[in-house]
Amino acid sequence: MSDHAFAPEERDALYKAIFSRRDVRGQFAPDPVPEEVLTRVLTAAHHAPSVGFMQPWNFIVVQDPAVKARVHADFSQANEEAAALFTGERKALYSRLKLEGIREAPVNLCITCDRERSGPVVLGRTHIPTMDLYSCVCAVQNLWLAARAEGLGVGWVSILHEDKLRAALGIPERIVPVAYLCLGYVSHFHETPELEKAGWRSRLPLEDLVFRDRWGGTT
């Protein structure tokens, strides 16, 4: 075993966080998140990999009920628009899904991307300009796994109008909102993802998604 490998119990703990992580919508408890716990998960997010080490993220911590209410009002409108895009049984199922915990979660968190943080030329972003946005998504995943290890649930709310989210949070035009998250302690974590449990989709088999050496390549 490599000297750099985790001990078995450390490795198992990491995989436990990965496999038991859930997108939480309806199980938030009102208990406040201690500042030291919030700082730990934000620190984990801040230690995500980033292209050119540009660290393009900022974290807007939202706890004001008035701000939450404004974001929730936009979600309600956007959710109605989204529901109209589905038909038949799919639309009926969509209408039964709870897709946010904005008002229930004690903490909301918006992770943004400052695409100008390292100037116009960024090491590693010269040919794939969206690498800074992908870096911020890595920060989201770091935070999500750290939160799970702390017993916190996280829910990503993506059914929002970007311009209205900018207005609600005072985000400058040049800054890109990447993720709006709900964060807090929960009554329980589902054994399987809620959308899978509800019959929306099932997890795809890994063997159908892995190619060798080229698209569609097999061993």
Phi, psi and chi 1 to 4 in degrees:
 res  aa     phi    psi   chi1   chi2   chi3   chi4
   1 MET       -  137.3 -175.8  176.0   71.6      -
   2 SER   -62.6  145.6  166.8      -      -      -
   3 ASP   -63.8  -18.0  -68.7  -20.0      -      -
   4 HIS   -93.5   -4.9  -57.0  -66.3      -      -
   5 ALA   -73.8  152.3      -      -      -      -
   6 PHE   -71.8  151.7  -75.1   10.7      -      -
   7 ALA   -63.3  153.4      -      -      -      -
   8 PRO   -51.2  -42.7  -28.6   35.7      -      -
   9 GLU   -68.9  -31.4   62.1  -86.9   14.1      -
  10 GLU   -69.9  -43.8  -64.9  170.9  -32.5      -
  11 ARG   -61.0  -44.4  179.9 -162.9   62.1 -150.9
  12 ASP   -62.9  -36.4  -68.3  -13.4      -      -
  13 ALA   -65.2  -39.2      -      -      -      -
  14 LEU   -63.9  -47.3  173.4   60.0      -      -
  15 TYR   -65.2  -32.8  -77.4  114.0      -      -
  16 LYS   -61.9  -42.8  179.3  179.0  178.5  179.7
  17 ALA   -62.5  -41.7      -      -      -      -
  18 ILE   -64.9  -48.7  -68.1  170.7      -      -
  19 PHE   -79.1  -20.0  -65.9  136.9      -      -
  20 SER  -102.7    1.0   63.1      -      -      -
  21 ARG   -65.2  137.4 -178.6 -146.6   57.4   79.7
  22 ARG  -135.9  153.9  -65.6  -71.4  176.0  -97.4
  23 ASP   -85.4  106.5 -164.1  -14.5      -      -
  24 VAL   -93.0  134.3  174.4      -      -      -
  25 ARG  -124.3  -45.5  -75.0   88.5  174.9 -113.1
  26 GLY  -117.5   10.0      -      -      -      -
  27 GLN  -112.2   16.2  -54.0  100.7  -97.9      -
  28 PHE   -69.1  136.4  -73.6  108.8      -      -
  29 ALA   -95.6  155.4      -      -      -      -
  30 PRO   -77.0   -7.1   27.9  -34.7      -      -
  31 ASP   -56.1  133.8  -48.4   66.3      -      -
  32 PRO   -67.9  152.6   24.0  -33.1      -      -
  33 VAL   -91.0  117.5  177.4      -      -      -
  34 PRO   -56.7  145.2  -23.9   34.5      -      -
  35 GLU   -58.8  -36.8 -165.7   63.3   29.3      -
  36 GLU   -68.6  -31.5   61.9  -89.8   20.3      -
  37 VAL   -71.3  -44.4  175.3      -      -      -
  38 LEU   -59.6  -41.4 -179.0   58.7      -      -
  39 THR   -63.3  -38.2  -62.2      -      -      -
  40 ARG   -64.3  -43.9  -77.6 -159.2  -64.7  -92.0
  41 VAL   -72.7  -32.7  -61.5      -      -      -
  42 LEU   -67.6  -37.3  -71.1  173.6      -      -
  43 THR   -63.6  -39.8  -59.3      -      -      -
  44 ALA   -61.3  -42.8      -      -      -      -
  45 ALA   -61.5  -41.4      -      -      -      -
  46 HIS   -68.7  -16.2 -175.5   44.2      -      -
  47 HIS   -96.7   17.1  -80.6   70.6      -      -
  48 ALA   -70.5  156.7      -      -      -      -
  49 PRO   -68.8  147.4   25.8  -34.1      -      -
  50 SER  -144.9  144.1   62.4      -      -      -
  51 VAL   -60.1  131.5   63.2      -      -      -
  52 GLY    60.8   17.0      -      -      -      -
  53 PHE    51.0   37.3 -159.4   44.1      -      -
  54 MET   -80.9  -17.7   69.0 -178.8  -65.5      -
  55 GLN    46.3   63.5  -55.2  157.4   77.0      -
  56 PRO   -79.4    2.8   31.9  -36.6      -      -
  57 TRP   -86.7  153.2   41.5   71.1      -      -
  58 ASN  -130.7  158.9  -78.3   88.5      -      -
  59 PHE  -125.5  114.3  -52.3  100.6      -      -
  60 ILE   -99.0  109.3  -55.2  173.6      -      -
  61 VAL   -86.7  120.5  178.1      -      -      -
  62 VAL  -112.9  118.4  178.4      -      -      -
  63 GLN  -130.0   -8.6  -66.3  174.8  -62.7      -
  64 ASP   -71.5  120.0 -174.8  -20.5      -      -
  65 PRO   -57.2  -32.6  -25.4   34.8      -      -
  66 ALA   -66.9  -39.5      -      -      -      -
  67 VAL   -69.0  -43.2  178.8      -      -      -
  68 LYS   -58.0  -42.6  -70.3 -177.4 -175.5  179.1
  69 ALA   -62.4  -37.8      -      -      -      -
  70 ARG   -66.9  -42.7 -173.6  171.2  176.6 -178.4
  71 VAL   -65.7  -40.1  175.6      -      -      -
  72 HIS   -65.3  -36.5 -175.2  -91.1      -      -
  73 ALA   -61.5  -39.8      -      -      -      -
  74 ASP   -68.5  -40.4  177.8   50.4      -      -
  75 PHE   -56.4  -44.6  164.9   81.4      -      -
  76 SER   -58.5  -42.6  -63.8      -      -      -
  77 GLN   -66.6  -47.7  178.9 -173.9  -16.1      -
  78 ALA   -63.4  -35.3      -      -      -      -
  79 ASN   -67.2  -37.4 -163.7   43.8      -      -
  80 GLU   -63.6  -41.5  -71.5 -176.5    8.0      -
  81 GLU   -64.2  -40.5  -65.1  166.9   -4.7      -
  82 ALA   -66.5  -41.9      -      -      -      -
  83 ALA   -59.4  -33.8      -      -      -      -
  84 ALA   -69.0  -14.7      -      -      -      -
  85 LEU   -82.4  -14.5  -60.4  175.3      -      -
  86 PHE  -101.6  161.0  -62.0   98.2      -      -
  87 THR  -134.0  161.8   58.3      -      -      -
  88 GLY    58.1 -138.4      -      -      -      -
  89 GLU   -61.0  -34.6  -71.7  -63.0  -39.6      -
  90 ARG   -62.5  -41.8 -150.8   64.3  167.3  165.7
  91 LYS   -66.8  -41.0 -176.6  172.3 -175.3  176.8
  92 ALA   -63.2  -41.3      -      -      -      -
  93 LEU   -66.7  -42.7  177.0   54.0      -      -
  94 TYR   -56.1  -42.5 -176.3   94.8      -      -
  95 SER   -66.0  -19.4   68.6      -      -      -
  96 ARG   -91.9  -10.7  -64.5 -165.8  -64.0  -90.0
  97 LEU   -81.5  138.3  -63.3  171.8      -      -
  98 LYS   -94.2  120.3 -179.0  171.1  175.1   56.5
  99 LEU  -115.1   13.1  -61.1  174.6      -      -
 100 GLU  -162.8  162.2   52.8   77.2   36.1      -
 101 GLY  -136.3   37.4      -      -      -      -
 102 ILE   -56.5  -48.5  -64.5  168.5      -      -
 103 ARG   -83.1  -28.5  -67.8  174.5  -61.7 -176.0
 104 GLU   -78.7  -36.6  -61.4   92.3  -25.5      -
 105 ALA   -69.6  133.7      -      -      -      -
 106 PRO   -65.6  -26.4   19.4  -30.0      -      -
 107 VAL  -127.9  132.3  176.5      -      -      -
 108 ASN  -110.6  150.6  -72.1 -172.2      -      -
 109 LEU  -143.5  126.1  180.0   68.9      -      -
 110 CYS  -109.2  123.1 -174.4      -      -      -
 111 ILE  -102.0  126.0  -61.6 -178.3      -      -
 112 THR  -118.1  169.0   62.3      -      -      -
 113 CYS  -126.3  122.4 -176.9      -      -      -
 114 ASP   -96.5   99.8 -177.3  -11.6      -      -
 115 ARG   -75.8   -7.1  -50.3 -164.1   72.0 -173.3
 116 GLU  -105.5    6.1  -59.6  175.4    8.9      -
 117 ARG   -58.7  -36.2 -179.6  153.0  -67.9  166.2
 118 SER  -108.0   18.8  -66.6      -      -      -
 119 GLY    86.0 -178.9      -      -      -      -
 120 PRO   -71.5  -26.3   25.3  -33.3      -      -
 121 VAL  -114.9  117.4 -179.4      -      -      -
 122 VAL  -118.4  130.2  177.1      -      -      -
 123 LEU   -55.5  124.4 -173.9  157.0      -      -
 124 GLY    90.6  -12.3      -      -      -      -
 125 ARG  -108.2    6.6 -162.8 -175.6   63.4  175.5
 126 THR   -65.4  -26.8   52.8      -      -      -
 127 HIS  -120.6  -17.6  -68.6   73.6      -      -
 128 ILE  -125.2   89.4  -55.1  178.6      -      -
 129 PRO   -64.8  -18.3   20.1  -31.2      -      -
 130 THR   -83.4    3.6   48.9      -      -      -
 131 MET   -60.5  -29.1  -73.5  -59.9  -62.2      -
 132 ASP   -68.4  -36.8   50.2    2.1      -      -
 133 LEU   -66.6  -41.6  -62.4  171.0      -      -
 134 TYR   -63.1  -34.7  -57.7  153.9      -      -
 135 SER   -59.9  -41.0  -62.2      -      -      -
 136 CYS   -66.9  -32.7  -70.6      -      -      -
 137 VAL   -66.6  -34.3  175.2      -      -      -
 138 CYS   -61.3  -38.2  -71.1      -      -      -
 139 ALA   -64.2  -38.2      -      -      -      -
 140 VAL   -60.2  -46.9  174.4      -      -      -
 141 GLN   -65.4  -41.7 -176.8   74.6  -16.2      -
 142 ASN   -57.4  -46.6  -94.3   24.1      -      -
 143 LEU   -62.1  -41.9 -179.9  136.8      -      -
 144 TRP   -62.5  -44.1 -145.5  -34.5      -      -
 145 LEU   -70.8  -39.4  -66.5  176.9      -      -
 146 ALA   -63.2  -40.8      -      -      -      -
 147 ALA   -61.9  -42.1      -      -      -      -
 148 ARG   -62.2  -39.7 -179.0   63.2 -171.7   86.8
 149 ALA   -65.1  -25.9      -      -      -      -
 150 GLU   -87.6   -1.2  -63.1  -81.2    0.0      -
 151 GLY    80.8   17.5      -      -      -      -
 152 LEU   -99.5  142.9  -64.6  167.9      -      -
 153 GLY   -93.8  151.5      -      -      -      -
 154 VAL  -132.5  137.1  175.8      -      -      -
 155 GLY  -129.2  128.5      -      -      -      -
 156 TRP   -93.2  118.7 -171.5  -28.8      -      -
 157 VAL   -99.5  109.2 -175.0      -      -      -
 158 SER  -110.0   -1.6   58.0      -      -      -
 159 ILE   -94.7   74.4  -52.9  170.6      -      -
 160 LEU  -143.4  154.2  -64.5  167.1      -      -
 161 HIS   -87.1  123.6  -60.9   95.4      -      -
 162 GLU   -59.9  -39.5 -172.5  173.3  -64.2      -
 163 ASP   -66.4  -36.4   57.9  -20.9      -      -
 164 LYS   -74.0  -32.4  -67.5 -174.3  178.1  179.6
 165 LEU   -66.3  -42.1 -178.2   60.7      -      -
 166 ARG   -56.8  -45.9  -72.2  179.6 -174.4  -83.2
 167 ALA   -65.3  -42.2      -      -      -      -
 168 ALA   -64.7  -34.1      -      -      -      -
 169 LEU  -106.3    1.8  -58.8 -177.2      -      -
 170 GLY    65.6   34.8      -      -      -      -
 171 ILE   -81.0  125.0  -61.7  173.1      -      -
 172 PRO   -59.4  154.6  -20.7   32.1      -      -
 173 GLU   -60.3  -33.8 -172.2   62.2   32.1      -
 174 ARG   -77.9  -11.1   68.5 -179.3 -176.0   84.1
 175 ILE   -94.9  134.7  -58.2  -63.3      -      -
 176 VAL  -100.2  118.9  179.4      -      -      -
 177 PRO   -72.3  122.1   11.5   -8.6      -      -
 178 VAL   -97.8  -44.2  172.2      -      -      -
 179 ALA  -146.1  135.5      -      -      -      -
 180 TYR  -112.0  115.9 -168.3   86.7      -      -
 181 LEU  -117.0  145.8  -52.5  173.5      -      -
 182 CYS  -104.4  135.7  -56.6      -      -      -
 183 LEU  -138.8  132.9  178.1   71.5      -      -
 184 GLY   173.2  171.8      -      -      -      -
 185 TYR   -70.1  154.8  -67.6  107.6      -      -
 186 VAL  -130.6  159.4  -63.0      -      -      -
 187 SER   -71.6  -32.7   59.1      -      -      -
 188 HIS  -169.2  162.2   62.5  -77.4      -      -
 189 PHE  -109.2  135.9  -71.3   95.3      -      -
 190 HIS   -68.2  146.9  -71.4  -70.8      -      -
 191 GLU   -66.3  -35.1  -70.8  -64.1  -41.0      -
 192 THR  -126.3  159.7   58.3      -      -      -
 193 PRO   -54.3  142.8  -27.7   36.2      -      -
 194 GLU   -59.5  -39.7  -76.6 -168.8   66.6      -
 195 LEU   -67.2  -32.4  -68.8 -176.6      -      -
 196 GLU   -70.1  -42.8 -174.8  172.8   26.9      -
 197 LYS   -62.5  -36.2 -174.5  176.5  179.6  179.8
 198 ALA   -79.7   -8.1      -      -      -      -
 199 GLY    88.6   15.3      -      -      -      -
 200 TRP   -74.2  -50.5 -171.3  -95.8      -      -
 201 ARG  -152.3  159.0  -79.2 -174.6   66.9   86.2
 202 SER  -110.2  159.0  -62.4      -      -      -
 203 ARG   -68.2  133.7 -169.2  176.5  -60.2  -80.2
 204 LEU   -74.5  147.1  -60.7  173.5      -      -
 205 PRO   -66.4  132.3  -17.5   30.2      -      -
 206 LEU   -56.6  -38.8  177.1   63.0      -      -
 207 GLU   -64.1  -20.2   56.6  -91.0   23.2      -
 208 ASP   -82.7   -8.7  -67.6  -12.2      -      -
 209 LEU  -112.7   -5.8  -53.4  174.8      -      -
 210 VAL  -105.2  122.7  177.9      -      -      -
 211 PHE  -110.9  163.1  -59.4  141.4      -      -
 212 ARG  -119.6  118.4  -56.7  -70.6  179.1  176.5
 213 ASP    70.7  -21.1  -61.8  -40.4      -      -
 214 ARG  -162.2  162.7   60.7 -178.5  176.2   82.3
 215 TRP   -58.4  125.2 -176.0  -93.7      -      -
 216 GLY    82.4   -1.9      -      -      -      -
 217 GLY   -72.8  139.8      -      -      -      -
 218 THR  -124.2  166.7   60.1      -      -      -
 219 THR   -74.4      -   53.9      -      -      -
